[in-house]
Each structure stands twice: as structure tokens, then as C-alpha cells.
């Protein structure tokens, strides 16, 4: 009996010992860190020739490329993230970059480039293409961009800095492991040593997880580290030593009072003197002299040396207008080819110098969204030439709307001297409803919204010297609408002829006229002294650079006394 009892006790002890050993093994297995190491080449899979990109604390989905031992970035990534002023001409395979004073051009596959037509060279090809994908040498990009990168091997990768702000860091206190996940059982990516600096990944949302935090090492390895082995987190501001070139502007130290003079033939230049004699306080005149005449970038011209000479004798600056109104010329085709765009710029500058113009006024209208980037590049290149030659560059714009955003007023505000806002055609010949050409709220909104993107000292607000007479006719249950543009004198003549009674409309800041004739209803929102004064009050209040008016000869003489009260 006693023997059986002893055997039973021994068995129980043995079982308990086995259980204890098993439990200890489980505990040891659970709490013993994994020593498995995963090669970085396996962890970061990269195709042959690809270079992984780490943008601060994030890995980019699209890789860079390695050609002849050099790093190349996708053109679309460069322009989207690092520098929007690089411009690629897919028609002629030419890269262009503009600074305030330089036009830099590079042909695909070349290690040479030109700066204002002067040849330079570097040790690598600047632009590479693979099909429709364009790559720029990272070293070339960094010359002109507020970004920097570091290259590492095995696997090929770069870390890129381009957002200069506060980031959350910690330092390694004790040698530890960077792992693939938030557990000591996850494979090891890298051994961290005391003093290593770690950048928190997704610092705003990613917090401690099971005693681990997600971090990135200085050489772009993202993984997890135990918090007990790192210091308290701290913020540090990432700073750049890049010095951006300054876009200087050619401006005037007086309030600009500009009027456009419509010139449709050479003889029309002589008409300016009879039109001009009633004006007061005009500082600048813009004759409509130049037009793009062909898709090769050739200009047509009605320019007159005598005109410029006489205006300057009167103390009036001449900012000649260039338009794109030729019905057979596609502006997209002109501007999207480097050769025709360059020719256009050169022709404009040749004319400006030949006729001793004080300025150029660009009036390109009805552009398509696709034309937008090429139009802005045209303005960049033209601005370089104007700045170099001391010629004022002003650009006409529609009032800000979502569908004209591609005119990129913000960029214009940086690269050109004056941004002119055409505060008219609120309702135009193709409008579905009758309405004001330029209500006071239209002007106020145009001023406020333009000032969100353009410095006030660069804004010139343009107002109309004309109105529209609308004709509404009921036909088979629907309304037919037509209109005609009238000068101020023409509008007064209509009011007098039909005995219409003008009624002040405070909502539009204009007199409203309505009358019936031959079964049709006629409507007009009149431009005259009071309506113009309302607009001028708003313009003066906005403290912009000046006012412009379309067009000379559409006004009554009294208008200049009103303008002179606010622009002098």
C-alpha cells in the first residue's frame, strides 16, 4: 500500500514536472525574441532598374529609375511635388525650365543644355524617356528645386526631403532591433545602435501598439521598434538651405489708369487723337495692334512708331495688346510646340523693342483646359524677356471661376507684372438670360477672389464703357433672346428715342431700363456716371494697382471726371 502511494506521488510529481517544463517552454517561446533576419532586398521588392522612393515618412508607390548609375525621377512627380515650373514639350521632346532671368532648355538624351541660348554641359543625360514616360535626372532637379535626396543601396532607394516643417523623432537609447511588425516575434530588419535617430511614421495618427511604435530610419527603412529602447519623442523642424530665385516685378509708383484703344486697321491709329482729347488722367493706353497670325508663331501688326512717339510726348505709356483672335489659328498648337512658342515670344519682343513700347498686354481668350499649362509656360518665357528688357508685362484674365482655374492666376501673380481682371461680360451675347454686363457684386467678387491668389498691388481692375440692349420675343410659347452692344452714348440715345424711364437697381448698382416695341420686350442695365462711380469706389477700397476700361470711344466725356476722382 505504502509502495503504491509512493509510486502514485512520484507519478504525480513527474506529470507536474512535465507540465512545468512544457509551460516553461511555452513561456520561453512566447517571450524569447525572434532572431530571424529578413534581407532588405526581400522586404522591399524592387524590379531591376527601379529605385524605391521614401518621401519623408512614406514610401511612394511609383519608383524612380536608375540609368547609368544615376537617379531619375518621373517628370509628373517632379512637377506635382517638387517644382511645378519644369515644362515638358511632348511634341518636340524638349524640357524647359524658367527662372526669373533664364530660359533653360534640354533635349531628350542629351548631357548638354542651354541657358538663354548659351551652351552648358553636365556629366549625365538630363532627360530620359521610356515610351510616354519622362524621367528627369534627380541631380538636375535639385539644382532648381527646394528639395534634397540621399541614395542608398541594397536595395536601391532614396529618401527625399521637400516638406520643410515639424517632424516627430526619437533617439535609440539601447541597442535594439527594427522589426517588420509590432512584436518581438516579427523578423528583424536592422540592428539599431544607441544614438540612431528615428522618424515617427504617421505621427499624427499612429501611436504605441503593444509596446512598439512605427518609425523610419535615416536611410529609409520603415519598421517597428520597442518604445522602452528609445527616448521620449521630440519635434524637430526640418530646414532647407535652398534659396529660391526672386521674381522681381516692373511696376509703377502711381495708380494706373489704362484704356484700351481698338485698332482694326493701320488707318485707325490716326483716330486716336480725336478720341483721346476728351480723356482725363489716363496714364496708359493699350492699342490692339498684334495678333497671332499663324500656328508658327508669327504676329500680324498694326503698330505705329508715330503713335508711340506722340503718346510718350503726352506722358502716356503704351502697352500694346497681343491677342489670339484669328479664327484659323489654334492657340493650343502655337503654345504647345517649343519652336512656335519661342518664335512668338521673340516676335513680341522684337516688336516691343522696335516700337519702343513701355509694355505688352497679353489678351488670350477662350483657351481650353488642355492649353492652360502651355499658356502659363508661354507667360513664363515672355516674362523673362520682358524683365530683361525693362518692359512691363500685363495679362488679361476673366473673373475667377472654377472653370477658368487653369489660367492659373496664382502663378501669373508671381511671374508677370500686372494681372488685369476683365470685369465685364457677366452676361454676354451667348447668355441664356438677359442681365447686366457688369453688376457691382460681379466687380466686388472679382476683386475679392482675385486677391486670394494675386497681390493687390499687381491687380488692375477693368470695367466696361458699354452695355447690352436685350430683346426678348415670345415665339410659340418660348422666348427668343438677342442682344447688341451699345456705347454709353448709344444707350442714352435708345432711352431718349423710346422715352424709357431708368430705374436705379441697387442690387446691380445700375439703372435698369425696360420698354416694349413691336411685340418685343427690351431690357438694359445701363453704364453711366453713377454705375461707374459705384465700381470705382469698390476698386479704390480694394487698394489695387489701378483701373482699366474697354474701350476708348465708348464712354461719354463726363466719365473721365468720375474716374479722376478715384484714380489720380
C-alpha positions as CSV (number, residue, x, y, z in Angstrom):
1,X,0.0,0.0,0.0
2,X,2.7,2.4,1.0
3,X,4.7,1.5,-2.1
4,X,1.7,2.2,-4.4
5,X,1.2,5.5,-2.6
6,X,4.8,6.4,-3.2
7,X,4.6,5.4,-6.9
8,X,1.5,7.5,-7.3
9,X,3.1,10.5,-5.7
10,X,6.2,10.1,-7.9
11,X,3.9,9.9,-11.0
12,X,2.1,13.0,-10.0
13,X,5.4,14.8,-9.4
14,X,6.6,13.6,-12.8
15,X,3.4,14.8,-14.5
16,X,3.7,18.1,-12.8
17,X,7.3,18.4,-13.8
18,X,6.4,17.6,-17.4
19,X,3.6,20.2,-17.3
20,X,6.0,22.7,-15.7
21,X,8.6,22.0,-18.4
22,X,6.1,22.4,-21.1
23,X,4.7,25.6,-19.6
24,X,8.2,26.9,-19.3
25,X,8.9,26.0,-22.9
26,X,5.8,27.8,-23.9
27,X,6.7,30.9,-21.9
28,X,10.3,30.8,-23.2
29,X,9.0,30.5,-26.7
30,X,6.5,33.4,-26.1
31,X,8.9,35.8,-24.6
32,X,12.1,35.0,-26.5
33,X,12.6,37.5,-29.3
34,X,12.8,36.1,-32.8
35,X,16.3,36.1,-34.3
36,X,15.1,35.7,-37.8
37,X,16.5,38.3,-40.1
38,X,14.8,39.3,-43.4
39,X,17.0,40.7,-46.1
40,X,16.0,44.3,-47.1
41,X,16.0,43.2,-50.8
42,X,13.4,40.7,-49.9
43,X,11.4,43.0,-47.7
44,X,11.5,45.8,-50.2
45,X,10.8,44.2,-53.5
46,X,12.1,46.3,-56.4
47,X,12.3,45.4,-60.1
48,X,15.6,45.6,-61.9
49,X,16.4,49.3,-62.6
50,X,13.9,50.6,-60.1
51,X,14.8,52.8,-57.1
52,X,12.4,52.9,-54.2
53,X,11.4,56.4,-53.1
54,X,10.7,57.4,-49.5
55,X,9.1,60.8,-49.1
56,X,9.8,61.8,-45.6
57,X,7.9,59.1,-43.6
58,X,6.1,57.4,-46.5
59,X,7.1,55.0,-49.3
60,X,6.0,56.2,-52.7
61,X,4.1,53.8,-54.9
62,X,5.9,54.8,-58.1
63,X,9.6,54.1,-58.1
64,X,12.4,56.2,-59.5
65,X,14.7,54.8,-62.2
66,X,18.4,54.0,-62.3
67,X,20.2,54.8,-65.6
68,X,23.9,54.6,-65.9
69,X,24.3,54.8,-62.2
70,X,22.2,58.0,-61.8
71,X,18.8,58.5,-60.1
72,X,16.0,59.7,-62.3
73,X,12.6,60.9,-61.2
74,X,9.3,60.8,-63.1
75,X,8.5,64.2,-64.6
76,X,4.9,64.1,-63.3
77,X,6.2,63.5,-59.8
78,X,8.7,66.4,-60.1
79,X,6.1,68.9,-61.3
80,X,3.4,67.7,-58.8
81,X,5.5,67.6,-55.7
82,X,8.9,69.4,-56.1
83,X,8.8,72.0,-58.8
84,X,5.8,72.9,-61.0
85,X,7.9,75.1,-63.3
86,X,9.6,72.2,-65.2
87,X,7.8,72.0,-68.5
88,X,7.9,69.1,-71.0
89,X,7.1,69.5,-74.7
90,X,5.9,66.1,-75.8
91,X,5.7,67.2,-79.4
92,X,9.4,68.2,-79.8
93,X,10.9,66.2,-76.8
94,X,12.3,69.3,-75.1
95,X,12.4,70.1,-71.4
96,X,12.3,73.8,-70.5
97,X,12.8,75.4,-67.1
98,X,12.5,79.1,-66.5
99,X,13.9,81.2,-63.7
100,X,13.2,85.0,-63.4
101,X,16.0,85.7,-65.8
102,X,16.8,82.5,-67.6
103,X,15.2,80.1,-70.1
104,X,16.9,76.7,-69.8
105,X,16.3,74.1,-72.5
106,X,17.3,70.4,-72.7
107,X,16.7,67.9,-75.5
108,X,16.0,64.3,-74.5
109,X,19.0,62.1,-74.2
110,X,21.5,65.0,-74.1
111,X,24.1,65.9,-71.5
112,X,24.1,69.4,-72.8
113,X,21.6,72.2,-72.2
114,X,21.3,75.9,-73.0
115,X,20.8,78.8,-70.7
116,X,19.5,81.8,-72.6
117,X,20.9,80.1,-75.7
118,X,24.4,79.7,-74.1
119,X,25.5,76.1,-74.2
120,X,26.4,74.2,-71.0
121,X,27.1,70.6,-70.2
122,X,27.0,68.1,-67.3
123,X,28.2,64.6,-66.7
124,X,24.9,62.8,-67.3
125,X,21.9,62.8,-69.6
126,X,19.3,65.1,-68.1
127,X,16.2,63.7,-69.6
128,X,15.3,60.1,-70.3
129,X,12.2,58.6,-71.8
130,X,10.6,55.2,-71.7
131,X,7.7,55.3,-74.1
132,X,5.5,58.2,-73.0
133,X,7.1,58.3,-69.5
134,X,9.6,61.1,-69.0
135,X,12.3,60.9,-66.3
136,X,14.5,63.8,-65.1
137,X,17.9,63.4,-63.5
138,X,17.4,64.0,-59.8
139,X,20.7,65.9,-59.6
140,X,19.4,68.4,-62.2
141,X,16.1,68.8,-60.5
142,X,17.8,69.6,-57.1
143,X,19.7,72.5,-58.8
144,X,16.5,74.4,-59.3
145,X,14.2,73.0,-56.6
146,X,13.6,73.2,-52.8
147,X,14.2,69.5,-52.3
148,X,17.1,67.2,-51.5
149,X,17.6,63.4,-51.6
150,X,20.0,60.7,-50.4
151,X,20.7,57.5,-52.2
152,X,21.3,54.1,-50.6
153,X,22.0,50.6,-52.0
154,X,20.8,47.1,-51.3
155,X,18.1,47.7,-52.2
156,X,18.4,50.8,-54.4
157,X,16.4,53.5,-52.6
158,X,16.3,57.3,-52.0
159,X,15.0,59.3,-49.1
160,X,13.6,62.7,-50.3
161,X,13.0,65.8,-48.2
162,X,10.8,68.5,-49.7
163,X,8.3,69.5,-46.9
164,X,10.1,71.8,-44.5
165,X,8.1,71.5,-41.3
166,X,8.0,69.9,-37.8
167,X,8.5,66.2,-37.5
168,X,8.4,63.8,-34.6
169,X,11.6,62.0,-33.7
170,X,13.1,59.7,-31.0
171,X,16.7,58.5,-30.4
172,X,17.8,55.0,-29.7
173,X,18.9,54.5,-26.1
174,X,19.9,50.9,-26.1
175,X,20.8,48.5,-28.9
176,X,17.7,47.0,-30.2
177,X,16.0,45.6,-33.3
178,X,13.9,47.2,-36.0
179,X,11.3,44.6,-36.9
180,X,8.7,44.1,-39.6
181,X,5.8,44.3,-37.2
182,X,4.9,45.4,-33.6
183,X,6.1,42.2,-31.9
184,X,9.4,40.6,-30.9
185,X,8.3,37.6,-32.9
186,X,8.4,39.6,-36.2
187,X,11.6,39.3,-38.3
188,X,14.5,41.7,-37.9
189,X,15.1,44.4,-40.5
190,X,18.0,46.2,-39.0
191,X,20.0,46.4,-35.8
192,X,19.7,49.9,-34.2
193,X,22.5,51.3,-32.1
194,X,22.4,54.0,-29.4
195,X,22.2,57.5,-30.9
196,X,20.4,56.4,-34.1
197,X,17.7,58.9,-35.0
198,X,14.2,57.6,-35.8
199,X,11.4,59.4,-37.5
200,X,7.9,58.5,-36.4
201,X,5.7,57.3,-39.3
202,X,2.2,58.7,-39.4
203,X,2.9,60.6,-36.2
204,X,-0.5,62.3,-36.1
205,X,-2.4,59.0,-36.1
206,X,0.0,56.2,-35.4
207,X,0.6,55.7,-31.7
208,X,2.1,53.0,-29.5
209,X,1.0,49.4,-30.3
210,X,1.8,46.6,-27.9
211,X,4.9,48.5,-26.7
212,X,6.1,49.3,-30.2
213,X,6.0,52.4,-32.5
214,X,6.3,52.6,-36.2
215,X,9.4,54.5,-37.3
216,X,11.7,55.1,-40.2
217,X,15.5,55.1,-40.0
218,X,17.7,57.8,-41.6
219,X,18.4,55.5,-44.6
220,X,14.7,54.9,-45.3
221,X,13.9,51.6,-43.6
222,X,10.4,51.6,-42.1
223,X,9.6,49.2,-39.3
224,X,8.7,48.8,-35.6
225,X,10.8,49.4,-32.5
226,X,10.1,48.8,-28.8
227,X,9.4,52.1,-27.0
228,X,11.4,51.0,-24.0
229,X,14.6,51.2,-26.0
230,X,14.1,54.7,-27.4
231,X,14.0,58.2,-25.9
232,X,11.0,60.4,-25.3
233,X,9.7,61.7,-28.6
234,X,10.5,65.3,-29.6
235,X,9.7,67.6,-32.5
236,X,12.3,69.0,-34.8
237,X,11.9,71.4,-37.7
238,X,13.4,70.2,-40.9
239,X,15.1,73.2,-42.5
240,X,16.2,73.9,-46.1
241,X,19.2,75.9,-47.2
242,X,17.7,76.4,-50.7
243,X,17.5,80.0,-51.8
244,X,14.6,80.5,-54.3
245,X,15.2,83.0,-57.1
246,X,13.3,86.2,-56.6
247,X,10.7,87.2,-59.2
248,X,11.1,90.9,-59.4
249,X,8.3,93.0,-61.0
250,X,8.4,96.1,-63.1
251,X,5.8,98.3,-61.5
252,X,4.7,101.9,-61.5
253,X,4.7,104.1,-58.4
254,X,1.3,105.7,-59.4
255,X,-2.2,104.4,-59.7
256,X,-2.6,103.1,-63.3
257,X,-5.5,104.4,-65.4
258,X,-5.4,102.3,-68.6
259,X,-7.7,102.4,-71.5
260,X,-7.8,100.1,-74.5
261,X,-7.9,101.5,-78.0
262,X,-9.4,99.2,-80.5
263,X,-7.3,99.3,-83.8
264,X,-8.7,97.2,-86.6
265,X,-6.5,98.6,-89.4
266,X,-3.5,100.8,-89.9
267,X,-5.6,103.9,-90.6
268,X,-7.4,103.5,-87.3
269,X,-4.2,104.7,-85.5
270,X,-4.9,108.2,-86.6
271,X,-8.3,108.2,-85.0
272,X,-6.9,108.0,-81.5
273,X,-6.2,111.8,-81.3
274,X,-9.9,112.7,-81.7
275,X,-10.9,110.0,-79.2
276,X,-8.1,110.9,-76.7
277,X,-8.8,114.6,-76.5
278,X,-11.7,114.2,-74.1
279,X,-9.8,111.9,-71.7
280,X,-8.5,112.9,-68.3
281,X,-5.9,111.3,-66.1
282,X,-5.1,108.5,-68.5
283,X,-1.6,107.0,-67.7
284,X,-1.5,104.1,-70.1
285,X,-3.0,103.3,-73.5
286,X,-3.2,99.8,-74.9
287,X,-3.8,99.7,-78.7
288,X,-4.9,96.3,-80.1
289,X,-2.0,96.1,-82.5
290,X,-0.8,92.5,-82.5
291,X,-2.4,89.1,-83.2
292,X,-1.1,85.6,-83.6
293,X,-1.3,85.2,-87.4
294,X,-0.2,81.6,-87.8
295,X,0.5,78.4,-85.9
296,X,4.2,79.0,-86.5
297,X,4.0,81.9,-84.0
298,X,4.1,84.8,-86.5
299,X,2.5,88.1,-85.5
300,X,0.4,90.4,-87.6
301,X,0.8,94.1,-86.7
302,X,-0.9,97.5,-87.0
303,X,1.8,99.2,-84.9
304,X,2.8,102.8,-85.5
305,X,6.0,104.5,-84.4
306,X,4.4,107.9,-84.7
307,X,1.6,106.8,-82.4
308,X,4.1,105.7,-79.7
309,X,6.2,108.9,-80.1
310,X,3.2,111.2,-79.7
311,X,1.8,109.3,-76.7
312,X,5.1,109.5,-74.9
313,X,5.2,113.2,-75.6
314,X,1.9,113.4,-73.7
315,X,3.4,111.4,-70.9
316,X,1.3,108.3,-71.7
317,X,2.8,104.9,-71.7
318,X,2.0,102.4,-74.5
319,X,1.3,98.8,-73.5
320,X,0.4,97.2,-76.9
321,X,-2.0,94.4,-76.8
322,X,-1.4,90.9,-78.3
323,X,-4.5,88.7,-78.9
324,X,-5.3,85.2,-80.2
325,X,-8.5,86.1,-82.0
326,X,-7.5,84.8,-85.5
327,X,-10.3,82.3,-86.4
328,X,-7.9,80.0,-88.3
329,X,-5.2,79.8,-85.7
330,X,-5.3,77.1,-82.9
331,X,-3.7,78.7,-79.8
332,X,-3.0,75.2,-78.4
333,X,-0.9,74.3,-81.5
334,X,1.1,77.6,-81.2
335,X,1.8,77.3,-77.5
336,X,2.3,73.5,-77.1
337,X,5.3,73.5,-79.5
338,X,8.5,74.9,-78.2
339,X,9.6,76.2,-81.6
340,X,6.4,78.2,-82.4
341,X,6.1,79.4,-78.8
342,X,9.7,80.6,-78.8
343,X,9.1,82.3,-82.2
344,X,6.0,84.0,-80.8
345,X,7.9,85.3,-77.8
346,X,10.8,86.6,-80.0
347,X,8.4,88.3,-82.4
348,X,6.6,90.1,-79.5
349,X,9.9,91.2,-78.0
350,X,11.2,92.3,-81.4
351,X,8.1,94.5,-81.9
352,X,8.3,95.9,-78.4
353,X,11.9,96.9,-78.9
354,X,11.3,98.2,-82.5
355,X,8.5,100.4,-81.4
356,X,9.9,101.4,-78.0
357,X,6.9,100.1,-76.2
358,X,6.6,100.6,-72.4
359,X,4.7,97.4,-72.0
360,X,2.9,94.4,-73.5
361,X,-0.6,93.4,-72.7
362,X,-1.5,89.7,-73.4
363,X,-5.2,89.1,-74.2
364,X,-5.6,85.4,-74.9
365,X,-9.2,84.4,-74.5
366,X,-11.4,81.2,-74.9
367,X,-8.5,78.9,-74.1
368,X,-9.1,75.2,-73.4
369,X,-8.1,73.4,-70.3
370,X,-5.6,71.5,-72.3
371,X,-4.0,74.8,-73.4
372,X,-3.6,76.0,-69.8
373,X,-0.1,74.6,-69.0
374,X,1.3,75.7,-72.3
375,X,-0.2,79.2,-71.9
376,X,1.5,79.6,-68.5
377,X,4.8,78.4,-69.9
378,X,4.4,81.0,-72.6
379,X,4.0,83.7,-70.0
380,X,7.0,82.4,-68.0
381,X,9.2,82.6,-71.1
382,X,7.8,86.0,-72.1
383,X,8.3,87.4,-68.6
384,X,12.0,86.5,-68.7
385,X,12.4,88.5,-71.9
386,X,10.3,91.4,-70.7
387,X,12.1,91.6,-67.3
388,X,15.5,91.6,-69.0
389,X,14.4,94.4,-71.4
390,X,12.6,96.5,-68.8
391,X,9.2,96.1,-70.5
392,X,6.0,95.8,-68.4
393,X,4.1,92.6,-68.9
394,X,0.4,92.7,-68.1
395,X,-2.0,89.8,-68.7
396,X,-5.8,90.0,-69.2
397,X,-7.9,87.5,-67.3
398,X,-11.6,86.5,-66.8
399,X,-13.0,87.0,-63.3
400,X,-12.1,84.0,-61.2
401,X,-14.3,80.9,-61.6
402,X,-13.8,77.2,-61.2
403,X,-13.9,76.7,-65.0
404,X,-11.1,79.2,-65.6
405,X,-8.8,78.0,-62.9
406,X,-6.4,76.7,-65.5
407,X,-5.5,80.3,-66.3
408,X,-3.5,79.9,-63.0
409,X,-3.8,83.4,-61.6
410,X,-1.6,82.5,-58.7
411,X,1.3,81.7,-61.0
412,X,0.6,84.8,-63.1
413,X,0.7,86.8,-59.9
414,X,4.3,85.7,-59.3
415,X,5.7,85.9,-62.8
416,X,4.0,88.8,-64.5
417,X,3.9,92.5,-63.6
418,X,0.2,93.1,-63.6
419,X,-2.8,90.8,-63.7
420,X,-5.7,92.6,-65.4
421,X,-9.2,91.4,-64.5
422,X,-11.9,91.9,-67.2
423,X,-14.8,92.8,-65.0
424,X,-17.4,92.5,-67.8
425,X,-19.4,90.1,-69.9
426,X,-21.2,88.8,-66.8
427,X,-24.0,88.4,-69.3
428,X,-22.8,88.2,-72.9
429,X,-24.1,87.7,-76.4
430,X,-24.5,83.9,-75.9
431,X,-26.0,84.1,-72.4
432,X,-29.3,82.3,-71.9
433,X,-30.8,85.1,-69.9
434,X,-30.8,88.9,-70.1
435,X,-28.7,90.6,-67.4
436,X,-26.1,93.1,-66.5
437,X,-22.7,93.2,-68.3
438,X,-21.0,94.2,-65.1
439,X,-23.0,94.4,-61.8
440,X,-21.4,95.9,-58.7
441,X,-21.4,92.4,-57.0
442,X,-19.7,91.0,-60.0
443,X,-16.9,93.6,-59.6
444,X,-16.7,93.1,-55.8
445,X,-16.5,89.3,-56.1
446,X,-13.9,89.6,-58.9
447,X,-11.7,91.8,-56.7
448,X,-12.0,89.7,-53.6
449,X,-11.4,86.4,-55.4
450,X,-8.5,87.6,-57.4
451,X,-6.8,89.0,-54.3
452,X,-6.8,85.5,-52.9
453,X,-4.3,84.5,-55.5
454,X,-2.7,87.7,-56.7
455,X,-1.1,90.5,-54.6
456,X,-3.4,93.6,-54.6
457,X,-0.5,95.8,-55.8
458,X,-0.5,93.7,-59.0
459,X,-4.2,93.8,-59.8
460,X,-5.7,96.1,-62.4
461,X,-9.5,96.0,-62.4
462,X,-11.1,96.5,-65.8
463,X,-14.6,98.0,-66.3
464,X,-16.8,98.4,-69.3
465,X,-17.7,101.6,-71.2
466,X,-20.5,99.7,-72.8
467,X,-23.8,97.9,-72.1
468,X,-26.1,95.5,-73.8
469,X,-29.6,96.1,-75.1
470,X,-31.5,92.8,-74.8
471,X,-34.5,91.9,-77.0
472,X,-36.9,89.2,-75.7
473,X,-39.5,87.9,-78.1
474,X,-42.2,85.3,-77.3
475,X,-42.4,82.7,-80.1
476,X,-44.6,79.6,-79.8
477,X,-44.6,79.6,-76.0
478,X,-40.8,80.1,-75.7
479,X,-38.7,83.2,-75.5
480,X,-36.2,84.2,-78.2
481,X,-33.3,86.3,-76.8
482,X,-30.8,88.5,-78.7
483,X,-28.7,91.5,-77.8
484,X,-26.4,94.2,-79.2
485,X,-23.6,96.1,-77.5
486,X,-24.1,99.8,-77.1
487,X,-21.7,102.6,-76.2
488,X,-22.7,104.9,-73.4
489,X,-23.9,107.5,-76.0
490,X,-25.8,104.7,-77.8
491,X,-27.6,103.7,-74.6
492,X,-28.6,107.3,-73.9
493,X,-29.9,107.6,-77.5
494,X,-32.1,104.5,-77.0
495,X,-33.5,105.8,-73.7
496,X,-34.3,109.1,-75.3
497,X,-35.8,107.7,-78.5
498,X,-38.2,105.4,-76.8
499,X,-39.0,107.5,-73.8
500,X,-37.8,104.8,-71.4
501,X,-37.6,105.6,-67.7
502,X,-34.4,104.5,-66.0
503,X,-34.9,103.0,-62.5
504,X,-32.0,102.6,-60.1
505,X,-31.3,99.0,-59.2
506,X,-29.3,98.8,-56.0
507,X,-28.6,95.1,-56.5
508,X,-26.7,95.6,-59.7
509,X,-25.6,99.2,-59.0
510,X,-27.0,100.3,-62.3
511,X,-30.0,102.0,-63.9
512,X,-32.4,99.4,-65.3
513,X,-34.4,100.2,-68.4
514,X,-37.3,98.3,-69.9
515,X,-39.7,99.1,-72.7
516,X,-41.8,97.3,-75.3
517,X,-41.7,97.7,-79.1
518,X,-43.2,95.7,-82.0
519,X,-44.2,92.9,-79.6
520,X,-40.8,92.5,-78.1
521,X,-39.6,93.4,-74.6
522,X,-36.3,95.4,-74.5
523,X,-34.1,95.4,-71.3
524,X,-30.9,97.2,-70.5
525,X,-28.7,97.6,-67.4
526,X,-27.0,101.0,-68.2
527,X,-23.4,102.0,-67.7
528,X,-23.1,105.7,-67.0
529,X,-21.6,108.1,-64.4
530,X,-23.3,106.7,-61.3
531,X,-22.7,103.0,-62.1
532,X,-19.1,103.7,-63.0
533,X,-18.6,105.5,-59.7
534,X,-20.0,102.6,-57.7
535,X,-17.4,100.3,-59.4
536,X,-14.6,102.8,-58.8
537,X,-15.5,103.0,-55.1
538,X,-15.1,99.2,-54.8
539,X,-11.8,99.3,-56.7
540,X,-10.4,102.1,-54.6
541,X,-11.5,100.2,-51.4
542,X,-9.6,97.1,-52.6
543,X,-6.4,99.2,-52.9
544,X,-5.4,97.6,-56.1
545,X,-2.8,98.9,-58.7
546,X,-5.3,100.6,-60.9
547,X,-8.2,100.6,-63.3
548,X,-8.6,99.8,-67.0
549,X,-11.5,100.4,-69.4
550,X,-12.8,98.8,-72.6
551,X,-12.8,100.7,-74.7
552,X,-11.7,104.2,-75.8
553,X,-14.6,106.0,-77.6
554,X,-17.4,104.0,-75.9
555,X,-17.5,106.5,-73.0
556,X,-19.1,109.9,-72.6
557,X,-16.7,112.7,-71.8
558,X,-18.2,113.1,-68.3
559,X,-16.9,109.7,-67.3
560,X,-13.4,110.9,-67.1
561,X,-14.3,113.4,-64.3
562,X,-15.7,110.5,-62.3
563,X,-12.6,108.3,-62.9
564,X,-10.3,111.2,-62.0
565,X,-11.9,111.4,-58.5
566,X,-10.7,107.9,-57.7
567,X,-7.7,107.4,-59.9
568,X,-5.2,110.3,-59.7
